[in-house]
Amino acid sequence: MKQTDKENNEKGYPLSAKNYILIAIGFGVVVLGFSLMTGSGSQDPAVFDDSIFSFRRITLAPFIVIAGFATVFYAIIKKPRKK
């Protein structure tokens, strides 16, 4: 038995099922972005490791985090289509 968005809203759910799925996807993208920012540092504090300034950590990961937050924002704002 499939419930429609109208039935969900009548039961007190503020968003539809699609919105919650998009929020979960956005959260996953944010977690992926933060995991791309992590990495091992130098074991010796006297030695500097240039990998902290790599493309992945400085450019790619922040872009993915922002895309994840934008997805969550869109999922919260999006209204379901009326049939």
Beta strands, then each sheet from edge to edge (+ up, - down):
end
